Amino acid sequence: MNKPSPREGATLETGLIYRDGTTKEPISQVDVNKLPGITLYEKKCLLINREIDAMGMGRYQWVVWGLCGFGYLIDLLWAQAFGLALSPLQQEFGFGSGQTGNITVAFSAGLTAGAFVWGVLADTIGRRWSFNFTVLFASVFGLALGASGSYTTFLVLTAFVGFGIGGNVPIDTTIALEFIPQNKRYLLALLSIFQPLGVVICSAIAFGFIPNRSCSPNFSEANPLPSCFKEGLEPGAPCCSRESNMGWRYFLYTLGAITLFVLFLRSAVFRLKESPKYLICKGRDAEAVAVVQHISKKNGIPCNLTLEHLKQLTSEEDSMDTSSTMVNPGAYLPQILALKNGAASVSLKFTYGSYIYTYAPGIVGVLLGSFMYRVPSIGRKWTMTIASGLMAASIFLFAVVDTVPKNLGLFTMEYFFQSMFNAVLYGWTPEAFPAPVRGSACGLASFWGRLFGIVSPLIAQNLYASSKTGDDQTVGGNINAVLYLAGGITLGCVITTALLPNKMRVMTD
């Protein structure tokens, strides 16, 4: 039986795939030198890609994908934590509403530095080391965070936690992209499903500790117990002490333990091999082939790629004398929902319980976003545009409603569309950059987002404190102004994403 002719329009990304979709030439028979306009590095990556594609999504790749997903999980686990711990922390340490944004600033400063530093390190020392060191850093300082004895100490440790967490998403997307088959790249967007899972888990842990182990009267009730750090407090007067407010500390200890467990999985249970794309761009061809052969062995599939195939390309290329060249309102939303519900005489336990089921639909948001961006008539650009527009509308409406069911409904809608937006954003970014600079580029892209995460809370905390009552320790503030700010910034995303080109280049390595 004759082989069908190669499919029309076959490219570097797909290789020589036939019309029936079932027949592929052995890798030794692929004449990549007949593919015009590509560099030596790209030709080597073509061979790597074809071998990984031939393996399919095997056991090794699923484990890598899952471990990268845990990075996404702890990213949102910690981002959500500070919003949930903010109010009991404020009641204990006694800082004013005008200082609440300092936590987000500290965390965002760490995230900003971490995104850039870890991204660059992923392209210099390798993906594997950065993959583990980010989680090591976050787990050590995360465990220490629960022992903070002052607000200043808490802020310093928060910045270090952010530094570790900041490298997770850029590195995890890079690693996932470079190990999975090209026809499974939609799994990059599906990595974001771990983010709402992280938020739900974080909310469930907070529900177990904070309502039952907070000072009473708590921050959501009338006349909350004052901080023991309050100036002028009479000796022996009731105050919110460390011993009576251990809930947020147990909460953070638990998150630190979860982060440490992820490190254990990554470093002891499963030892990730270095990315073959990284090894190729560093000239370590033999190691790259060894990694592909290791993956093949783990998947129980024969490997056709050998070092000779890459050497042949090198000699052919040398003879040709061709050179190769290598938004987030989430920090305030949990507290705003607690205050809105508190004003409606709803218990703190009910509010923390509601965080669990209001964040859970974010999982469906990720699935919807991953599906929509694969629909040709919608694609990545319009999925992000639609999601950001509906997210902005949800935030604006959340500012004007005044009943518990409406509060919860719009709170749920906001996170649903935020998850939908992030799924496409995080899945698209690594595909736009070549492997030699992918870690740095993803880190730099994350850097800019994190940088604005420093500026926004500084503005928000001034708005938040603008209508405080009584002494400066009162929790409250102009919450609607914060929501209008968040909604306006999100509305700006609608414009910027709508202005993106309809066709964006997607890298094939």
Kinemage of the C-alpha trace (Angstrom):
@kinemage 1
@onewidth
@group {chain A} dominant
@subgroup {mainchain}
@vectorlist {calphas} color= white
{ca met a 1} P 0.000 0.000 0.000
{ca asn a 2} L 1.406 3.380 -1.014
{ca lys a 3} L 1.836 6.093 1.544
{ca pro a 4} L -0.452 9.062 1.123
{ca ser a 5} L 1.258 12.245 0.076
{ca pro a 6} L 2.158 14.798 2.757
{ca arg a 7} L -0.722 16.979 3.835
{ca glu a 8} L -0.806 20.357 2.134
{ca gly a 9} L 0.337 23.173 4.357
{ca ala a 10} L 2.491 20.953 6.587
{ca thr a 11} L 4.747 23.205 8.668
{ca leu a 12} L 7.573 23.009 11.152
{ca glu a 13} L 5.027 22.690 13.943
{ca thr a 14} L 3.273 19.652 12.510
{ca gly a 15} L 6.142 18.073 10.633
{ca leu a 16} L 5.246 15.731 7.728
{ca ile a 17} L 1.756 14.598 8.723
{ca tyr a 18} L -0.329 12.760 6.164
{ca arg a 19} L -3.913 13.367 5.118
{ca asp a 20} L -5.247 10.279 6.882
{ca gly a 21} L -3.777 11.575 10.159
{ca thr a 22} L -2.324 8.159 11.018
{ca thr a 23} L 0.974 7.752 9.158
{ca lys a 24} L 4.220 9.441 10.109
{ca glu a 25} L 7.642 8.826 8.663
{ca pro a 26} L 10.280 7.440 11.045
{ca ile a 27} L 12.332 10.304 12.416
{ca ser a 28} L 15.431 9.028 10.642
{ca gln a 29} L 13.719 9.638 7.276
{ca val a 30} L 12.676 13.249 7.902
{ca asp a 31} L 14.694 15.501 5.599
{ca val a 32} L 14.451 18.698 7.613
{ca asn a 33} L 16.945 20.440 5.343
{ca lys a 34} L 14.194 20.662 2.734
{ca leu a 35} L 12.228 22.892 5.078
{ca pro a 36} L 13.175 26.425 4.026
{ca gly a 37} L 13.861 29.435 6.206
{ca ile a 38} L 14.624 27.732 9.519
{ca thr a 39} L 17.803 27.758 11.586
{ca leu a 40} L 19.929 24.856 12.755
{ca tyr a 41} L 18.452 25.202 16.235
{ca glu a 42} L 14.911 25.014 14.805
{ca lys a 43} L 15.782 21.924 12.789
{ca lys a 44} L 16.998 20.174 15.928
{ca cys a 45} L 13.846 21.209 17.748
{ca leu a 46} L 11.817 19.766 14.875
{ca leu a 47} L 13.361 16.359 15.496
{ca ile a 48} L 12.751 16.677 19.238
{ca asn a 49} L 9.147 17.737 18.628
{ca arg a 50} L 8.457 14.897 16.228
{ca glu a 51} L 9.745 12.326 18.676
{ca ile a 52} L 7.714 13.765 21.567
{ca asp a 53} L 4.657 13.957 19.292
{ca ala a 54} L 5.170 10.318 18.304
{ca met a 55} L 5.184 9.314 21.982
{ca gly a 56} L 1.942 11.135 22.665
{ca met a 57} L 0.860 12.330 26.083
{ca gly a 58} L 2.448 9.576 28.138
{ca arg a 59} L 2.792 9.000 31.860
{ca tyr a 60} L 5.916 11.181 32.124
{ca gln a 61} L 4.218 14.181 30.513
{ca trp a 62} L 1.097 13.839 32.660
{ca val a 63} L 3.219 13.875 35.810
{ca val a 64} L 5.117 16.952 34.580
{ca trp a 65} L 1.823 18.659 33.733
{ca gly a 66} L 0.430 17.845 37.173
{ca leu a 67} L 3.515 19.123 38.993
{ca cys a 68} L 3.403 22.333 36.953
{ca gly a 69} L -0.254 22.568 37.925
{ca phe a 70} L 0.725 22.429 41.599
{ca gly a 71} L 2.849 25.509 40.930
{ca tyr a 72} L -0.262 27.291 39.676
{ca leu a 73} L -2.134 26.027 42.727
{ca ile a 74} L 0.282 27.445 45.293
{ca asp a 75} L 0.509 30.692 43.307
{ca leu a 76} L -3.187 31.396 43.934
{ca leu a 77} L -3.110 29.668 47.309
{ca trp a 78} L -0.839 32.426 48.608
{ca ala a 79} L -2.361 35.263 46.611
{ca gln a 80} L -5.749 34.428 48.142
{ca ala a 81} L -4.307 33.909 51.619
{ca phe a 82} L -3.508 37.543 52.294
{ca gly a 83} L -7.024 38.686 51.488
{ca leu a 84} L -8.467 36.091 53.866
{ca ala a 85} L -5.962 36.783 56.662
{ca leu a 86} L -6.032 40.575 56.313
{ca ser a 87} L -8.892 41.395 58.667
{ca pro a 88} L -7.884 39.231 61.683
{ca leu a 89} L -4.290 40.345 61.134
{ca gln a 90} L -5.375 43.980 61.175
{ca gln a 91} L -7.432 43.491 64.318
{ca glu a 92} L -4.463 41.916 66.136
{ca phe a 93} L -1.688 44.273 65.043
{ca gly a 94} L -3.841 47.399 65.001
{ca phe a 95} L -2.719 49.030 61.759
{ca gly a 96} L -5.161 51.391 60.083
{ca ser a 97} L -7.135 50.992 56.890
{ca gly a 98} L -4.622 53.293 55.205
{ca gln a 99} L -1.937 50.609 55.729
{ca thr a 100} L -3.863 47.564 54.525
{ca gly a 101} L -2.408 47.862 51.032
{ca asn a 102} L 1.119 47.396 52.381
{ca ile a 103} L 0.604 43.631 52.447
{ca thr a 104} L -0.310 43.531 48.780
{ca val a 105} L 2.553 45.894 47.955
{ca ala a 106} L 5.042 43.669 49.806
{ca phe a 107} L 3.724 40.516 48.145
{ca ser a 108} L 3.606 42.147 44.709
{ca ala a 109} L 7.134 43.525 45.138
{ca gly a 110} L 8.336 39.995 45.834
{ca leu a 111} L 6.338 38.639 42.905
{ca thr a 112} L 7.788 41.306 40.603
{ca ala a 113} L 11.388 40.580 41.558
{ca gly a 114} L 10.776 36.834 41.537
{ca ala a 115} L 9.150 36.812 38.095
{ca phe a 116} L 12.140 38.564 36.556
{ca val a 117} L 14.937 36.809 38.480
{ca trp a 118} L 13.567 33.265 38.216
{ca gly a 119} L 12.663 33.798 34.564
{ca val a 120} L 16.235 34.798 33.720
{ca leu a 121} L 17.658 31.968 35.832
{ca ala a 122} L 15.470 29.472 33.944
{ca asp a 123} L 17.341 30.445 30.775
{ca thr a 124} L 20.788 30.472 32.422
{ca ile a 125} L 21.031 27.735 35.062
{ca gly a 126} L 18.184 25.681 33.626
{ca arg a 127} L 14.476 25.012 34.051
{ca arg a 128} L 14.902 22.129 36.513
{ca trp a 129} L 16.773 24.033 39.214
{ca ser a 130} L 14.463 27.039 39.037
{ca phe a 131} L 11.468 24.698 39.113
{ca asn a 132} L 12.471 23.465 42.572
{ca phe a 133} L 14.129 26.542 44.075
{ca thr a 134} L 11.024 28.719 43.671
{ca val a 135} L 8.981 26.343 45.822
{ca leu a 136} L 11.818 25.890 48.350
{ca phe a 137} L 12.001 29.644 48.840
{ca ala a 138} L 8.234 30.016 49.225
{ca ser a 139} L 7.863 27.111 51.647
{ca val a 140} L 10.608 28.254 54.052
{ca phe a 141} L 9.372 31.831 54.351
{ca gly a 142} L 5.740 30.749 54.187
{ca leu a 143} L 6.145 28.618 57.290
{ca ala a 144} L 7.909 31.496 59.062
{ca leu a 145} L 5.093 33.886 58.157
{ca gly a 146} L 2.698 32.422 60.706
{ca ala a 147} L 5.136 33.198 63.521
{ca ser a 148} L 5.282 36.942 62.807
{ca gly a 149} L 5.331 39.034 65.960
{ca ser a 150} L 4.746 42.418 64.349
{ca tyr a 151} L 3.278 43.940 61.222
{ca thr a 152} L 6.732 44.936 59.957
{ca thr a 153} L 8.029 41.377 60.289
{ca phe a 154} L 4.937 40.108 58.509
{ca leu a 155} L 5.532 42.482 55.579
{ca val a 156} L 9.197 41.492 55.195
{ca leu a 157} L 8.384 37.762 55.207
{ca thr a 158} L 5.491 38.359 52.797
{ca ala a 159} L 7.902 39.923 50.290
{ca phe a 160} L 10.170 36.858 50.475
{ca val a 161} L 7.214 34.505 49.991
{ca gly a 162} L 6.250 36.577 46.948
{ca phe a 163} L 9.786 36.299 45.590
{ca gly a 164} L 9.523 32.503 45.603
{ca ile a 165} L 5.973 32.380 44.276
{ca gly a 166} L 6.763 34.918 41.532
{ca gly a 167} L 8.699 32.402 39.457
{ca asn a 168} L 6.076 29.664 39.493
{ca val a 169} L 3.832 30.566 36.571
{ca pro a 170} L 6.594 31.701 34.131
{ca ile a 171} L 8.662 28.577 34.768
{ca asp a 172} L 5.759 26.128 34.964
{ca thr a 173} L 4.295 27.266 31.642
{ca thr a 174} L 7.724 27.081 30.029
{ca ile a 175} L 8.359 23.541 31.268
{ca ala a 176} L 4.886 22.287 30.381
{ca leu a 177} L 5.127 23.703 26.858
{ca glu a 178} L 8.505 22.069 26.219
{ca phe a 179} L 7.502 18.581 27.360
{ca ile a 180} L 3.984 18.055 26.035
{ca pro a 181} L 3.138 17.044 22.437
{ca gln a 182} L 2.233 19.909 20.160
{ca asn a 183} L -1.298 18.647 19.562
{ca lys a 184} L -1.888 18.828 23.326
{ca arg a 185} L -0.938 22.468 23.771
{ca tyr a 186} L -4.450 23.274 24.919
{ca leu a 187} L -3.295 21.723 28.191
{ca leu a 188} L -1.302 24.923 28.767
{ca ala a 189} L -4.561 26.817 29.184
{ca leu a 190} L -5.978 23.999 31.303
{ca leu a 191} L -3.103 24.427 33.768
{ca ser a 192} L -5.092 27.404 35.028
{ca ile a 193} L -7.688 25.005 36.406
{ca phe a 194} L -5.328 24.551 39.358
{ca gln a 195} L -5.711 28.232 40.243
{ca pro a 196} L -9.393 28.161 41.281
{ca leu a 197} L -8.658 24.838 42.970
{ca gly a 198} L -5.970 26.620 44.979
{ca val a 199} L -8.388 29.394 45.879
{ca val a 200} L -11.068 26.903 46.974
{ca ile a 201} L -8.564 24.918 49.065
{ca cys a 202} L -7.249 28.142 50.609
{ca ser a 203} L -10.796 29.287 51.421
{ca ala a 204} L -11.663 25.914 52.952
{ca ile a 205} L -8.581 26.022 55.207
{ca ala a 206} L -9.400 29.586 56.238
{ca phe a 207} L -12.975 28.523 56.987
{ca gly a 208} L -11.643 25.809 59.289
{ca phe a 209} L -9.374 28.119 61.304
{ca ile a 210} L -10.247 31.819 61.169
{ca pro a 211} L -13.935 32.030 62.217
{ca asn a 212} L -13.363 29.681 65.170
{ca arg a 213} L -10.038 31.083 66.355
{ca ser a 214} L -10.402 34.846 65.999
{ca cys a 215} L -10.839 37.533 68.615
{ca ser a 216} L -14.404 38.169 69.773
{ca pro a 217} L -16.097 40.474 68.952
{ca asn a 218} L -14.382 39.934 65.611
{ca phe a 219} L -13.617 42.423 62.866
{ca ser a 220} L -16.945 41.938 61.079
{ca glu a 221} L -19.055 42.614 64.167
{ca ala a 222} L -20.042 45.838 65.858
{ca asn a 223} L -17.452 47.193 68.319
{ca pro a 224} L -14.658 44.739 67.484
{ca leu a 225} L -12.096 44.023 70.173
{ca pro a 226} L -9.229 46.563 69.925
{ca ser a 227} L -5.640 45.562 69.263
{ca cys a 228} L -3.335 45.047 72.213
{ca phe a 229} L -0.871 47.274 70.303
{ca lys a 230} L -3.285 50.206 70.451
{ca glu a 231} L -1.716 53.287 71.969
{ca gly a 232} L -3.375 54.489 75.129
{ca leu a 233} L -5.011 51.152 75.904
{ca glu a 234} L -5.583 50.878 79.632
{ca pro a 235} L -3.719 48.066 81.449
{ca gly a 236} L -5.913 44.986 81.818
{ca ala a 237} L -8.451 46.208 79.252
{ca pro a 238} L -9.786 43.479 76.904
{ca cys a 239} L -7.854 43.427 73.638
{ca cys a 240} L -7.163 41.193 70.653
{ca ser a 241} L -4.054 39.237 71.663
{ca arg a 242} L -1.979 36.641 69.840
{ca glu a 243} L -3.334 33.837 72.008
{ca ser a 244} L -6.968 34.645 71.240
{ca asn a 245} L -6.351 35.174 67.510
{ca met a 246} L -4.385 32.122 66.378
{ca gly a 247} L -6.662 31.267 63.455
{ca trp a 248} L -4.759 33.229 60.802
{ca arg a 249} L -1.455 31.817 62.071
{ca tyr a 250} L -2.642 28.189 61.858
{ca phe a 251} L -3.999 29.050 58.431
{ca leu a 252} L -0.610 30.276 57.162
{ca tyr a 253} L 1.268 27.377 58.790
{ca thr a 254} L -0.963 25.009 56.837
{ca leu a 255} L -0.309 26.813 53.554
{ca gly a 256} L 3.431 26.660 54.241
{ca ala a 257} L 3.147 22.916 54.864
{ca ile a 258} L 1.275 22.433 51.568
{ca thr a 259} L 4.006 24.355 49.735
{ca leu a 260} L 6.647 22.187 51.407
{ca phe a 261} L 4.736 19.079 50.306
{ca val a 262} L 4.824 20.298 46.688
{ca leu a 263} L 8.603 20.684 47.022
{ca phe a 264} L 8.791 17.101 48.309
{ca leu a 265} L 6.836 15.845 45.286
{ca arg a 266} L 9.063 17.771 42.862
{ca ser a 267} L 12.425 16.917 44.402
{ca ala a 268} L 12.009 13.482 46.003
{ca val a 269} L 9.032 11.638 44.516
{ca phe a 270} L 9.571 12.748 40.904
{ca arg a 271} L 12.841 14.159 39.649
{ca leu a 272} L 12.311 16.298 36.593
{ca lys a 273} L 14.853 16.029 33.792
{ca glu a 274} L 16.143 19.202 32.191
{ca ser a 275} L 14.156 20.460 29.198
{ca pro a 276} L 15.631 19.098 25.940
{ca lys a 277} L 14.905 22.471 24.259
{ca tyr a 278} L 17.023 24.232 26.880
{ca leu a 279} L 19.824 21.682 26.411
{ca ile a 280} L 19.710 22.082 22.623
{ca cys a 281} L 20.015 25.864 22.806
{ca lys a 282} L 23.015 25.444 25.154
{ca gly a 283} L 24.737 23.094 22.707
{ca arg a 284} L 24.287 20.022 24.932
{ca asp a 285} L 22.818 17.794 22.236
{ca ala a 286} L 23.817 14.471 23.799
{ca glu a 287} L 22.051 15.350 27.052
{ca ala a 288} L 18.962 16.468 25.132
{ca val a 289} L 18.761 13.130 23.321
{ca ala a 290} L 19.284 11.300 26.624
{ca val a 291} L 16.316 13.166 28.137
{ca val a 292} L 14.063 12.246 25.212
{ca gln a 293} L 15.156 8.620 25.517
{ca his a 294} L 14.456 8.736 29.265
{ca ile a 295} L 10.928 10.045 28.618
{ca ser a 296} L 10.401 7.326 26.042
{ca lys a 297} L 11.524 4.665 28.510
{ca lys a 298} L 9.214 5.990 31.237
{ca asn a 299} L 6.317 5.972 28.786
{ca gly a 300} L 7.129 2.438 27.638
{ca ile a 301} L 7.541 3.511 24.014
{ca pro a 302} L 10.582 2.908 21.766
{ca cys a 303} L 12.661 5.982 20.943
{ca asn a 304} L 13.880 6.546 17.368
{ca leu a 305} L 15.941 9.647 18.070
{ca thr a 306} L 19.719 9.326 18.382
{ca leu a 307} L 22.589 11.774 18.662
{ca glu a 308} L 23.632 10.888 15.117
{ca his a 309} L 20.498 12.548 13.756
{ca leu a 310} L 21.497 15.837 15.365
{ca lys a 311} L 25.138 15.479 14.354
{ca gln a 312} L 24.080 14.927 10.767
{ca leu a 313} L 22.186 18.188 10.860
{ca thr a 314} L 25.231 19.927 12.282
{ca ser a 315} L 27.566 18.658 9.569
{ca glu a 316} L 25.083 19.454 6.817
{ca glu a 317} L 24.500 22.908 8.231
{ca asp a 318} L 28.212 23.559 8.578
{ca ser a 319} L 28.809 22.584 4.954
{ca met a 320} L 26.168 25.096 3.927
{ca asp a 321} L 27.896 27.838 5.987
{ca thr a 322} L 24.634 28.930 7.593
{ca ser a 323} L 24.672 30.567 11.030
{ca ser a 324} L 22.066 30.005 13.745
{ca thr a 325} L 20.908 32.406 16.394
{ca met a 326} L 19.611 31.586 19.450
{ca val a 327} P -4.824 42.580 37.560
{ca asn a 328} L -5.945 41.608 40.585
{ca pro a 329} L -8.599 43.031 42.919
{ca gly a 330} L -8.488 39.798 44.922
{ca ala a 331} L -6.505 41.219 47.839
{ca tyr a 332} L -9.484 43.331 48.854
{ca leu a 333} L -12.484 41.389 47.577
{ca pro a 334} L -12.622 38.826 50.425
{ca gln a 335} L -12.538 41.595 53.030
{ca ile a 336} L -15.094 43.653 51.094
{ca leu a 337} L -17.466 40.680 50.957
{ca ala a 338} L -16.995 40.108 54.697
{ca leu a 339} L -17.799 43.746 55.444
{ca lys a 340} L -20.826 43.794 53.146
{ca asn a 341} L -22.141 40.609 54.744
{ca gly a 342} L -21.304 41.907 58.209
{ca ala a 343} L -23.384 45.005 57.520
{ca ala a 344} L -26.260 42.638 56.691
{ca ser a 345} L -25.775 40.877 60.075
{ca val a 346} L -24.341 37.729 58.496
{ca ser a 347} L -21.949 35.692 60.640
{ca leu a 348} L -18.229 35.491 59.910
{ca lys a 349} L -18.484 31.702 59.652
{ca phe a 350} L -21.113 32.006 56.927
{ca thr a 351} L -18.936 34.436 54.982
{ca tyr a 352} L -15.817 32.235 55.130
{ca gly a 353} L -17.917 29.222 54.176
{ca ser a 354} L -19.286 31.125 51.190
{ca tyr a 355} L -15.757 31.734 49.893
{ca ile a 356} L -15.541 28.011 49.110
{ca tyr a 357} L -18.569 27.748 46.837
{ca thr a 358} L -18.240 31.208 45.292
{ca tyr a 359} L -14.708 30.475 44.074
{ca ala a 360} L -15.431 26.902 42.909
{ca pro a 361} L -17.135 27.975 39.618
{ca gly a 362} L -13.765 29.399 38.581
{ca ile a 363} L -12.900 25.813 37.601
{ca val a 364} L -15.693 25.924 35.011
{ca gly a 365} L -14.401 29.341 33.896
{ca val a 366} L -11.015 27.825 33.083
{ca leu a 367} L -12.625 25.002 31.110
{ca leu a 368} L -14.779 27.458 29.166
{ca gly a 369} L -11.808 29.724 28.408
{ca ser a 370} L -9.712 26.747 27.244
{ca phe a 371} L -12.522 25.661 24.939
{ca met a 372} L -13.333 29.105 23.522
{ca tyr a 373} L -9.815 30.012 22.490
{ca arg a 374} L -9.684 26.867 20.322
{ca val a 375} L -12.819 27.937 18.434
{ca pro a 376} L -11.485 29.569 15.224
{ca ser a 377} L -14.176 32.254 15.090
{ca ile a 378} L -13.363 33.383 18.658
{ca gly a 379} L -9.748 32.487 19.403
{ca arg a 380} L -7.474 33.729 22.140
{ca lys a 381} L -7.954 37.449 21.539
{ca trp a 382} L -11.738 37.586 21.674
{ca thr a 383} L -11.971 35.112 24.545
{ca met a 384} L -9.826 37.470 26.630
{ca thr a 385} L -11.780 40.519 25.450
{ca ile a 386} L -15.159 38.980 26.325
{ca ala a 387} L -13.935 37.661 29.697
{ca ser a 388} L -12.381 40.980 30.778
{ca gly a 389} L -15.517 42.904 29.765
{ca leu a 390} L -17.808 40.655 31.783
{ca met a 391} L -15.374 40.703 34.702
{ca ala a 392} L -15.430 44.515 34.735
{ca ala a 393} L -19.233 44.523 34.599
{ca ser a 394} L -19.371 42.124 37.569
{ca ile a 395} L -17.113 44.364 39.653
{ca phe a 396} L -19.144 47.502 38.893
{ca leu a 397} L -22.388 45.743 39.788
{ca phe a 398} L -20.837 44.337 42.971
{ca ala a 399} L -20.247 47.929 44.071
{ca val a 400} L -23.928 48.874 43.903
{ca val a 401} L -25.789 45.802 45.202
{ca asp a 402} L -26.802 45.652 48.844
{ca thr a 403} L -28.193 42.188 49.589
{ca val a 404} L -26.359 39.001 50.549
{ca pro a 405} L -27.543 36.880 47.569
{ca lys a 406} L -26.543 39.621 45.110
{ca asn a 407} L -23.189 40.065 46.856
{ca leu a 408} L -22.429 36.363 46.551
{ca gly a 409} L -23.696 36.103 42.986
{ca leu a 410} L -21.590 38.951 41.631
{ca phe a 411} L -18.600 37.877 43.695
{ca thr a 412} L -18.894 34.477 41.977
{ca met a 413} L -19.287 36.033 38.517
{ca glu a 414} L -16.182 38.181 38.943
{ca tyr a 415} L -13.971 35.216 39.777
{ca phe a 416} L -15.551 33.056 37.057
{ca phe a 417} L -14.598 35.523 34.330
{ca gln a 418} L -11.209 36.235 35.936
{ca ser a 419} L -10.402 32.506 35.729
{ca met a 420} L -11.579 32.388 32.129
{ca phe a 421} L -9.308 35.320 31.230
{ca asn a 422} L -6.252 33.927 33.038
{ca ala a 423} L -6.568 30.510 31.378
{ca val a 424} L -6.010 32.057 27.952
{ca leu a 425} L -3.424 34.598 29.118
{ca tyr a 426} L -1.166 32.056 30.824
{ca gly a 427} L -1.554 29.505 28.031
{ca trp a 428} L -0.827 31.962 25.213
{ca thr a 429} L 2.227 33.749 26.612
{ca pro a 430} L 4.860 30.942 26.452
{ca glu a 431} L 3.788 29.995 22.930
{ca ala a 432} L 4.756 33.466 21.691
{ca phe a 433} L 8.479 33.175 22.519
{ca pro a 434} L 11.297 30.864 21.325
{ca ala a 435} L 12.785 28.385 23.795
{ca pro a 436} L 16.223 30.063 24.215
{ca val a 437} L 14.587 33.131 25.805
{ca arg a 438} L 11.221 31.681 26.825
{ca gly a 439} L 11.896 31.701 30.563
{ca ser a 440} L 13.180 35.276 30.531
{ca ala a 441} L 10.374 36.477 28.267
{ca cys a 442} L 7.627 34.870 30.369
{ca gly a 443} L 9.296 36.224 33.489
{ca leu a 444} L 9.466 39.710 32.002
{ca ala a 445} L 5.812 39.568 30.945
{ca ser a 446} L 4.879 38.512 34.467
{ca phe a 447} L 7.179 41.225 35.839
{ca trp a 448} L 5.101 43.997 34.268
{ca gly a 449} L 1.866 42.553 35.570
{ca arg a 450} L 3.305 42.196 39.065
{ca leu a 451} L 4.736 45.722 38.903
{ca phe a 452} L 1.283 47.189 38.455
{ca gly a 453} L 0.256 45.004 41.376
{ca ile a 454} L 2.466 47.243 43.526
{ca val a 455} L 0.964 50.513 42.321
{ca ser a 456} L -2.714 49.529 42.488
{ca pro a 457} L -2.922 48.744 46.225
{ca leu a 458} L -1.141 51.994 47.076
{ca ile a 459} L -3.964 53.843 45.341
{ca ala a 460} L -6.606 51.487 46.676
{ca gln a 461} L -5.577 51.775 50.313
{ca asn a 462} L -5.938 55.563 50.164
{ca leu a 463} L -9.416 55.179 48.736
{ca tyr a 464} L -10.169 52.461 51.244
{ca ala a 465} L -9.183 54.639 54.186
{ca ser a 466} L -10.860 57.797 52.922
{ca ser a 467} L -14.108 57.228 54.816
{ca lys a 468} L -12.912 55.491 57.978
{ca thr a 469} L -14.745 56.280 61.171
{ca gly a 470} L -13.476 56.689 64.691
{ca asp a 471} L -9.835 55.972 65.345
{ca asp a 472} L -7.433 54.928 62.612
{ca gln a 473} L -7.710 51.259 63.555
{ca thr a 474} L -11.273 50.915 62.383
{ca val a 475} L -11.767 48.425 59.571
{ca gly a 476} L -13.999 49.729 56.825
{ca gly a 477} L -13.350 52.469 54.357
{ca asn a 478} L -14.731 53.490 51.044
{ca ile a 479} L -15.099 50.002 49.641
{ca asn a 480} L -17.093 51.110 46.612
{ca ala a 481} L -14.256 53.405 45.501
{ca val a 482} L -11.909 50.404 45.527
{ca leu a 483} L -14.370 48.410 43.430
{ca tyr a 484} L -14.803 51.236 40.926
{ca leu a 485} L -11.008 51.472 40.608
{ca ala a 486} L -10.710 47.717 40.013
{ca gly a 487} L -13.567 47.783 37.518
{ca gly a 488} L -12.032 50.689 35.621
{ca ile a 489} L -8.643 48.981 35.341
{ca thr a 490} L -10.305 45.765 34.194
{ca leu a 491} L -12.281 47.738 31.617
{ca gly a 492} L -8.945 48.944 30.276
{ca cys a 493} L -8.067 45.299 29.576
{ca val a 494} L -11.046 45.107 27.242
{ca ile a 495} L -9.553 47.881 25.121
{ca thr a 496} L -5.967 46.605 25.126
{ca thr a 497} L -6.893 43.021 24.265
{ca ala a 498} L -9.316 44.156 21.543
{ca leu a 499} L -6.451 46.098 19.925
{ca leu a 500} L -4.199 43.026 19.685
{ca pro a 501} L -3.552 41.718 16.141
{ca asn a 502} L -6.015 39.078 15.001
{ca lys a 503} L -3.167 36.758 14.053
{ca met a 504} L -0.296 36.368 16.477
{ca arg a 505} L 2.800 34.285 15.812
{ca val a 506} L 2.960 31.028 17.770
{ca met a 507} L 6.451 29.541 18.176
{ca thr a 508} L 6.984 25.955 17.193
{ca asp a 509} L 9.849 25.054 19.537
